[in-house]
Amino acid sequence: MATAVMTTLDPKSRSAARGMSDLTIRNLFIIPTIVFLIVFNIFPLLYSLGYSFTDFRASSAAPANFVGLQNYRELLNDLFIWSNFAITAKYVIVSVVGQVLVGFGVALLLNRDIPLKGLLTTLLLLPMMLSMAVVGLFWKLLYDPSFGIINYTLGLGSFEWLSNPDMALYAVAITDIWMWSPFVMLLSLAGLSAVPKHLYEAAAIDRAGSFYTFFRITLPLVAPILMIAIIFRTMEAFKTFDLAYILTSQPTTEVISIRLYKMAFQEWQTGRSCALAYIVLIMILAITNIYVKYLNKVKER
């Protein structure tokens, strides 16, 4: 009886009765997370920021000398680096646009009453559950000009996908579209399922066409969640490394992350590569910020 009265009347007594206060339990979860964040995220960021202002080379025993903004100035005036950014931008546009079109299109099909809908959705999600290395090697076989099934299916003979400088980047983008369109499809399905049914019923009563229904009801209501998918996929596509590195070694597919890798671990320009990493980081933050502002405008409509 005494315990029941204590539990209902006094929260402190209730916590004491459990042997550990709510604040203590909360700190037990939060403090290790903060320590982990500082040690593995914030400290390396600050450490590399310091190196970006030096001429440090990890392959040399020479001490790091402070050079100020020299690394940043040289990188921003390097036309070769800007060509890497141009390749990256082209890849991001092709890849993200393709993923949105394919993912949203498949979501519209799956949003209908079709048999085996759950099984189909699960099977379509399989590509994004595979590792990048496996997907890269798998598609390298598919693109093979001698025995690849793509050339055989399309009747292209011995067409070169990965060794053709003009096609290699598109081949990598097609692989990325295949792998990550299910992610856009999943978010789009969530958005489509949240559209109120009575809006479609009202449109049907008014004899609105499918074109009007799609552009005045479906697309505006799904646009916010579609924008979230675009933000995530743009950030990931901008950082892509694995697929392009595994599939081909063409200069036309040298996206900025591959240039960064070569600068850091093949040319051993550690300080310069740290500066380039921060330039890439700032660009991603700027692009994301533009997307978020546009997303807020879409939500306000």
Phi, psi and chi 1 to 4 in degrees:
 res  aa     phi    psi   chi1   chi2   chi3   chi4
   1 MET       -  -45.5 -178.6   65.6 -178.1      -
   2 ALA   -62.0  -38.2      -      -      -      -
   3 THR   -65.9  -38.4  -55.3      -      -      -
   4 ALA   -63.9  -41.7      -      -      -      -
   5 VAL   -65.4  -42.2  171.5      -      -      -
   6 MET   -63.7  -38.0 -178.7  178.5   64.7      -
   7 THR   -68.9  -36.6  -57.2      -      -      -
   8 THR   -85.3  -25.5   53.4      -      -      -
   9 LEU  -100.1  -33.3  -63.5 -179.4      -      -
  10 ASP  -128.8  106.7 -171.0   -4.9      -      -
  11 PRO   -61.7  -37.4  -22.0   31.5      -      -
  12 LYS   -64.6  -41.4  -68.9 -177.2  178.9  178.4
  13 SER   -65.8  -34.6  -60.0      -      -      -
  14 ARG   -64.4  -42.3 -170.3  169.1   64.1 -122.0
  15 SER   -66.5  -41.1  -61.3      -      -      -
  16 ALA   -62.6  -35.9      -      -      -      -
  17 ALA   -64.8  -30.2      -      -      -      -
  18 ARG   -78.2  -13.1  -70.1 -160.9  -63.3  -95.0
  19 GLY    93.6   -8.3      -      -      -      -
  20 MET  -154.1  129.5 -167.2  177.0  -69.2      -
  21 SER   -73.9  161.6   69.8      -      -      -
  22 ASP   -61.9  -37.6  -68.4  -17.5      -      -
  23 LEU   -62.8  -41.4 -178.7   61.4      -      -
  24 THR   -64.7  -43.7  -55.6      -      -      -
  25 ILE   -62.7  -42.1  -65.5  172.2      -      -
  26 ARG   -63.6  -42.4 -170.1  172.4   60.7 -165.5
  27 ASN   -65.4  -32.1  -71.4  -21.7      -      -
  28 LEU   -63.3  -28.8  -79.1  176.1      -      -
  29 PHE   -89.1  -38.9  -76.5   96.1      -      -
  30 ILE   -77.0  -44.2  -68.9  176.9      -      -
  31 ILE   -60.7  -47.5  -69.1  174.8      -      -
  32 PRO   -60.2  -35.2  -22.1   33.0      -      -
  33 THR   -65.2  -42.8  -53.5      -      -      -
  34 ILE   -64.7  -43.2  -66.8  174.2      -      -
  35 VAL   -61.2  -44.5  171.6      -      -      -
  36 PHE   -60.9  -42.7 -175.2   86.1      -      -
  37 LEU   -63.0  -42.9 -171.7   67.1      -      -
  38 ILE   -67.7  -44.7  -68.4  172.7      -      -
  39 VAL   -70.2  -43.5  171.4      -      -      -
  40 PHE  -100.2  -12.7  -67.9   99.8      -      -
  41 ASN  -118.2  -61.1  -75.9   -7.4      -      -
  42 ILE   -70.6  -43.5  -63.9  176.1      -      -
  43 PHE   -61.4  -47.6  176.4   71.7      -      -
  44 PRO   -61.4  -34.8  -23.7   34.1      -      -
  45 LEU   -62.7  -48.4  -87.7  176.0      -      -
  46 LEU   -67.6  -36.7  -63.8  176.6      -      -
  47 TYR   -63.8  -45.6 -158.3   68.3      -      -
  48 SER   -69.5  -30.8   60.0      -      -      -
  49 LEU   -62.1  -41.6  178.7   63.0      -      -
  50 GLY   -62.2  -43.3      -      -      -      -
  51 TYR   -65.7  -26.9  -87.1  133.3      -      -
  52 SER   -66.2  -15.4   71.8      -      -      -
  53 PHE  -101.1   17.3  -62.6  109.6      -      -
  54 THR  -127.7  172.6   68.4      -      -      -
  55 ASP  -101.5   28.2   60.9   -6.2      -      -
  56 PHE   -62.0  138.2  178.3   64.5      -      -
  57 ARG  -125.5  123.7  -74.1  174.9  174.0  -91.8
  58 ALA   -67.7  -21.1      -      -      -      -
  59 SER   -84.7   -6.7   60.2      -      -      -
  60 SER  -113.1  148.7  170.4      -      -      -
  61 ALA   -85.9   -2.0      -      -      -      -
  62 ALA   -68.8  144.1      -      -      -      -
  63 PRO   -69.2  157.5   25.3  -33.2      -      -
  64 ALA   -77.4  129.1      -      -      -      -
  65 ASN  -104.5  136.3  -61.6  -49.8      -      -
  66 PHE   -70.9  123.8 -178.2   75.7      -      -
  67 VAL  -119.4    8.6  -64.4      -      -      -
  68 GLY    66.6 -132.1      -      -      -      -
  69 LEU   -93.0   14.6  -64.8  173.7      -      -
  70 GLN   -58.6  -44.3 -179.2 -177.8  -22.9      -
  71 ASN   -59.6  -44.1  -71.6  -28.8      -      -
  72 TYR   -65.4  -42.1  -69.5   91.6      -      -
  73 ARG   -63.5  -45.2  -80.8 -161.3  -60.2  -91.0
  74 GLU   -64.6  -40.5  -71.4  178.6   -5.1      -
  75 LEU   -66.6  -43.2  -72.6  169.0      -      -
  76 LEU   -70.3  -20.5  -67.7  175.3      -      -
  77 ASN   -98.1    3.7  -69.4  -38.5      -      -
  78 ASP   -89.4  112.4 -170.6  -18.5      -      -
  79 LEU   -65.5  -30.0  -65.9  179.0      -      -
  80 PHE   -64.4  -39.3 -170.0   62.4      -      -
  81 ILE   -65.4  -40.4  -67.9  -64.8      -      -
  82 TRP   -66.5  -30.8  -76.9  109.6      -      -
  83 SER   -67.1  -34.9   71.6      -      -      -
  84 ASN   -64.5  -38.9  -66.6  126.6      -      -
  85 PHE   -65.8  -37.6  -84.9  116.4      -      -
  86 ALA   -64.6  -42.2      -      -      -      -
  87 ILE   -62.4  -41.9  -67.7  169.9      -      -
  88 THR   -62.8  -44.5  -53.0      -      -      -
  89 ALA   -61.8  -42.2      -      -      -      -
  90 LYS   -62.1  -44.4 -174.5  177.5  178.0 -177.7
  91 TYR   -63.2  -43.3  173.3   77.6      -      -
  92 VAL   -62.5  -44.3  169.6      -      -      -
  93 ILE   -63.0  -50.6  -68.4  170.2      -      -
  94 VAL   -61.9  -45.4  173.4      -      -      -
  95 SER   -66.9  -49.2  177.4      -      -      -
  96 VAL   -69.6  -42.8  174.3      -      -      -
  97 VAL   -60.7  -44.1  170.1      -      -      -
  98 GLY   -61.5  -42.9      -      -      -      -
  99 GLN   -64.4  -39.6  -71.5  168.3   28.8      -
 100 VAL   -67.2  -45.0  170.7      -      -      -
 101 LEU   -63.8  -48.0  -68.7  177.1      -      -
 102 VAL   -68.9  -47.7  174.3      -      -      -
 103 GLY   -62.6  -45.4      -      -      -      -
 104 PHE   -70.3  -36.7 -170.4   53.0      -      -
 105 GLY   -62.9  -45.2      -      -      -      -
 106 VAL   -64.7  -37.6  174.4      -      -      -
 107 ALA   -62.9  -38.9      -      -      -      -
 108 LEU   -63.2  -38.1  -72.8  172.5      -      -
 109 LEU   -68.3  -42.2  -67.5  174.5      -      -
 110 LEU   -74.9  -14.7  -69.8  176.3      -      -
 111 ASN   -76.6   -5.6 -164.7   42.3      -      -
 112 ARG   -90.6  168.5  -59.5  164.6 -177.9  -92.8
 113 ASP   -81.5   97.9  -68.0  -32.3      -      -
 114 ILE  -125.9  151.5   57.5  174.9      -      -
 115 PRO   -68.1  150.2   20.7  -30.2      -      -
 116 LEU    56.4   35.1  -58.5  174.6      -      -
 117 LYS   -61.4  -43.0 -180.0  178.3  173.0  180.0
 118 GLY   -64.9  -42.0      -      -      -      -
 119 LEU   -65.9  -42.7  178.6   62.1      -      -
 120 LEU   -61.4  -43.1  -76.6  173.8      -      -
 121 THR   -61.8  -42.9  -54.2      -      -      -
 122 THR   -64.1  -43.0  -55.1      -      -      -
 123 LEU   -65.0  -36.7  -68.7  175.4      -      -
 124 LEU   -69.4  -20.8  -71.9  170.3      -      -
 125 LEU   -82.4  -11.3  -67.0  176.6      -      -
 126 LEU   -59.4  -41.7  -72.9  178.1      -      -
 127 PRO   -54.5  -40.8  -26.8   35.0      -      -
 128 MET   -78.6   -3.8   70.5  176.7 -169.9      -
 129 MET   -89.6   -9.5  -62.6  176.8 -172.2      -
 130 LEU   -85.6  158.3  -58.1  173.1      -      -
 131 SER   -78.5  155.5   74.4      -      -      -
 132 MET   -59.8  -39.4  -76.0  -77.6 -168.7      -
 133 ALA   -63.4  -43.8      -      -      -      -
 134 VAL   -64.7  -44.6  171.6      -      -      -
 135 VAL   -62.4  -41.8  170.8      -      -      -
 136 GLY   -62.1  -46.8      -      -      -      -
 137 LEU   -67.0  -37.5  -66.7  173.5      -      -
 138 PHE   -62.1  -46.8  174.5   64.8      -      -
 139 TRP   -75.5  -22.8  -85.0   80.6      -      -
 140 LYS   -64.3  -36.7 -158.2  167.9 -173.0  175.2
 141 LEU   -70.3  -40.1  -65.8  175.3      -      -
 142 LEU   -63.9  -34.9  -64.4 -178.2      -      -
 143 TYR   -83.4   -6.0  -77.0  130.6      -      -
 144 ASP   -57.6  128.7 -168.5  -79.8      -      -
 145 PRO   -68.9  -18.9   22.7  -31.3      -      -
 146 SER   -88.1  -49.6  -58.5      -      -      -
 147 PHE  -129.6   10.2   52.2   82.1      -      -
 148 GLY   -67.0  139.4      -      -      -      -
 149 ILE   -73.2  -20.8 -165.5  170.7      -      -
 150 ILE   -67.5  -50.1  -67.8  179.1      -      -
 151 ASN   -62.4  -38.4  -79.0    0.5      -      -
 152 TYR   -64.8  -43.5  176.2   76.9      -      -
 153 THR   -68.4  -41.4  -54.3      -      -      -
 154 LEU   -87.5   -4.7  -61.2  177.7      -      -
 155 GLY    67.8   37.7      -      -      -      -
 156 LEU   -94.7    4.1  -63.7  176.4      -      -
 157 GLY    66.3 -125.3      -      -      -      -
 158 SER  -104.8   38.5   57.8      -      -      -
 159 PHE   -60.9  132.7 -177.8   76.0      -      -
 160 GLU   -91.4  119.5  -62.2  -80.1   -7.2      -
 161 TRP   -92.2  -51.4  -73.0   87.7      -      -
 162 LEU   -88.4  -23.4  -59.9  176.6      -      -
 163 SER   -96.9   -0.3   57.8      -      -      -
 164 ASN   -89.6  116.0 -174.4  -24.3      -      -
 165 PRO   -58.1  -30.1  -20.8   31.8      -      -
 166 ASP   -80.9  -22.5  -63.0  -33.7      -      -
 167 MET  -107.0  -17.4  -74.2  -56.5  -58.0      -
 168 ALA   -58.9  -43.8      -      -      -      -
 169 LEU   -65.4  -38.5 -172.6   67.0      -      -
 170 TYR   -67.8  -34.4  -66.5  105.9      -      -
 171 ALA   -63.5  -41.7      -      -      -      -
 172 VAL   -65.0  -41.5  178.6      -      -      -
 173 ALA   -64.2  -39.2      -      -      -      -
 174 ILE   -62.1  -41.5  -71.1  170.4      -      -
 175 THR   -62.2  -43.0  -53.5      -      -      -
 176 ASP   -64.6  -38.6 -162.9   50.4      -      -
 177 ILE   -62.9  -43.9  -69.2  168.4      -      -
 178 TRP   -60.4  -39.6  174.8   82.1      -      -
 179 MET   -75.5  -39.2 -173.2  173.4 -175.1      -
 180 TRP  -109.9   -2.2  -70.1  109.4      -      -
 181 SER   -58.9  -36.5  -69.7      -      -      -
 182 PRO   -58.1  -30.3  -26.5   35.1      -      -
 183 PHE   -65.0  -45.6  174.6   75.7      -      -
 184 VAL   -65.3  -39.3  179.6      -      -      -
 185 MET   -60.0  -42.1  178.6 -159.1   74.9      -
 186 LEU   -63.5  -46.8 -161.3   61.2      -      -
 187 LEU   -66.9  -37.7  -69.9 -175.6      -      -
 188 SER   -64.9  -39.4  -59.8      -      -      -
 189 LEU   -61.5  -39.8  -87.2  175.7      -      -
 190 ALA   -62.5  -41.8      -      -      -      -
 191 GLY   -67.1  -41.5      -      -      -      -
 192 LEU   -66.4  -36.6  -71.4  170.2      -      -
 193 SER   -69.7  -18.5   62.9      -      -      -
 194 ALA   -90.2   -6.3      -      -      -      -
 195 VAL   -71.0  124.2  177.7      -      -      -
 196 PRO   -58.9  132.5  -21.6   32.5      -      -
 197 LYS   -67.6  -27.6  -59.1  -62.9 -179.9 -170.2
 198 HIS   -67.4  -21.7   64.8   82.3      -      -
 199 LEU   -67.1  -40.4  -65.9  177.9      -      -
 200 TYR   -68.1  -37.0  -67.5  118.0      -      -
 201 GLU   -64.7  -41.2  -66.2  169.5   -1.0      -
 202 ALA   -65.5  -39.5      -      -      -      -
 203 ALA   -64.7  -37.5      -      -      -      -
 204 ALA   -67.0  -39.4      -      -      -      -
 205 ILE   -62.9  -38.1  -68.2  171.1      -      -
 206 ASP   -80.1    3.0  -67.5  -22.0      -      -
 207 ARG    57.7   40.2  -63.1 -176.5  178.4  179.3
 208 ALA   -74.6  141.6      -      -      -      -
 209 GLY   -74.9  168.7      -      -      -      -
 210 SER   -65.8  -34.3   55.4      -      -      -
 211 PHE   -62.1  -47.2 -175.5   83.0      -      -
 212 TYR   -65.4  -42.4  179.1   89.0      -      -
 213 THR   -61.8  -40.8  -55.3      -      -      -
 214 PHE   -68.0  -48.4  176.3   75.8      -      -
 215 PHE   -81.5  -19.0  -76.6  100.7      -      -
 216 ARG  -106.5  -15.3  -59.9  -55.8  -65.4  -91.5
 217 ILE  -121.7  -60.4  -62.6  176.1      -      -
 218 THR   -64.0  -57.8  -55.6      -      -      -
 219 LEU   -62.4  -45.4 -167.4   56.8      -      -
 220 PRO   -61.8  -35.0  -23.2   33.8      -      -
 221 LEU   -79.4  -25.6  -67.8  177.7      -      -
 222 VAL   -91.1  -15.8  179.4      -      -      -
 223 ALA   -54.6  -43.4      -      -      -      -
 224 PRO   -59.1  -45.2  -25.4   35.1      -      -
 225 ILE   -73.0  -28.5 -158.8  163.7      -      -
 226 LEU   -67.9  -36.1 -151.4   53.6      -      -
 227 MET   -65.1  -36.8  -82.6  -59.4  -60.0      -
 228 ILE   -62.8  -42.7  -67.1  172.8      -      -
 229 ALA   -62.0  -40.3      -      -      -      -
 230 ILE   -65.2  -39.8  -68.1  172.3      -      -
 231 ILE   -60.9  -49.8  -69.4  171.9      -      -
 232 PHE   -61.1  -45.8  -82.8  110.0      -      -
 233 ARG   -71.1  -33.6  -72.1  -46.8  -49.9  150.2
 234 THR   -64.0  -45.0  -59.0      -      -      -
 235 MET   -61.3  -43.0  -69.0  169.7   62.7      -
 236 GLU   -69.5  -41.8  -71.2  -62.0  -39.2      -
 237 ALA   -64.7  -35.4      -      -      -      -
 238 PHE   -64.2  -31.0 -153.6   91.6      -      -
 239 LYS   -94.6    4.2  -62.0 -174.5  -61.9 -179.8
 240 THR   -57.7  139.2 -165.7      -      -      -
 241 PHE  -141.5  -51.0  172.4   82.3      -      -
 242 ASP   -56.5  -55.1  -40.3   52.8      -      -
 243 LEU   -61.5  -48.5  -79.6 -179.8      -      -
 244 ALA   -64.2  -36.8      -      -      -      -
 245 TYR   -72.8  -37.9 -167.4   77.2      -      -
 246 ILE   -77.4  -42.2  -67.4  169.8      -      -
 247 LEU   -73.0  -42.5  -78.8  172.4      -      -
 248 THR  -153.6  159.7  177.7      -      -      -
 249 SER  -122.9   29.9   57.6      -      -      -
 250 GLN   -71.7  144.3  -69.2  -68.3  -33.6      -
 251 PRO   -59.8  -28.8  -22.5   32.7      -      -
 252 THR   -74.5   -7.0   54.0      -      -      -
 253 THR  -113.0   13.2   61.3      -      -      -
 254 GLU   -80.0   84.6 -168.7  173.0  -73.3      -
 255 VAL   -70.9  170.6  -69.4      -      -      -
 256 ILE   -64.2  -30.4 -166.2   63.3      -      -
 257 SER   -69.3  -34.2   56.3      -      -      -
 258 ILE   -69.9  -40.2  -67.1 -179.9      -      -
 259 ARG   -61.0  -39.9  177.6   89.2  -76.3  -85.5
 260 LEU   -63.8  -42.4 -179.4   57.7      -      -
 261 TYR   -62.5  -45.9  167.2   78.0      -      -
 262 LYS   -64.1  -40.1  -71.3 -178.8  176.8  177.3
 263 MET   -64.5  -37.6 -170.1 -178.7  -69.3      -
 264 ALA   -83.4  -41.6      -      -      -      -
 265 PHE  -116.0   -3.4  -59.5  108.7      -      -
 266 GLN  -115.4  -40.0  -67.6 -178.7   -1.4      -
 267 GLU   -94.6  -11.6  -59.1  165.0    6.5      -
 268 TRP    56.0   36.3  -63.7  107.5      -      -
 269 GLN   -92.6   75.2  -58.3 -178.5   58.0      -
 270 THR   -62.9  -49.4  -49.4      -      -      -
 271 GLY   -61.8  -43.9      -      -      -      -
 272 ARG   -64.5  -41.3 -168.5  179.2  165.2   94.2
 273 SER   -66.7  -34.3   62.3      -      -      -
 274 CYS   -62.7  -40.4  -71.1      -      -      -
 275 ALA   -63.5  -42.3      -      -      -      -
 276 LEU   -63.8  -38.5  179.2   57.9      -      -
 277 ALA   -61.1  -38.2      -      -      -      -
 278 TYR   -72.2  -33.1  -89.3   91.1      -      -
 279 ILE   -64.2  -42.8  -68.5  173.2      -      -
 280 VAL   -62.7  -43.1  173.3      -      -      -
 281 LEU   -59.5  -44.9  175.9   65.4      -      -
 282 ILE   -63.4  -40.1  -68.6  169.0      -      -
 283 MET   -64.3  -43.2  -74.9 -170.2  171.7      -
 284 ILE   -62.9  -41.9  -67.3  175.9      -      -
 285 LEU   -63.3  -39.8  -70.8  175.7      -      -
 286 ALA   -65.2  -45.0      -      -      -      -
 287 ILE   -63.8  -43.0  -66.5  170.6      -      -
 288 THR   -62.6  -39.7  -54.4      -      -      -
 289 ASN   -62.7  -39.4 -167.3   39.6      -      -
 290 ILE   -63.8  -44.2  -67.5  170.4      -      -
 291 TYR   -61.0  -44.1  -84.0  146.7      -      -
 292 VAL   -64.0  -40.2  170.1      -      -      -
 293 LYS   -63.3  -40.4  -76.3 -174.6  177.7  178.3
 294 TYR   -67.7  -37.2 -175.0   71.8      -      -
 295 LEU   -61.5  -42.3  173.5   63.9      -      -
 296 ASN   -63.6  -36.9  -68.5  -28.8      -      -
 297 LYS   -66.7  -39.3  -73.5 -176.8  179.9  178.3
 298 VAL   -64.1  -38.7  169.7      -      -      -
 299 LYS   -67.6  -32.0  -76.4 -177.7  177.3  178.0
 300 GLU   -74.5  -17.2  -69.5  171.3   -0.4      -
 301 ARG   -70.4      -  -69.4  176.4 -175.3  170.6
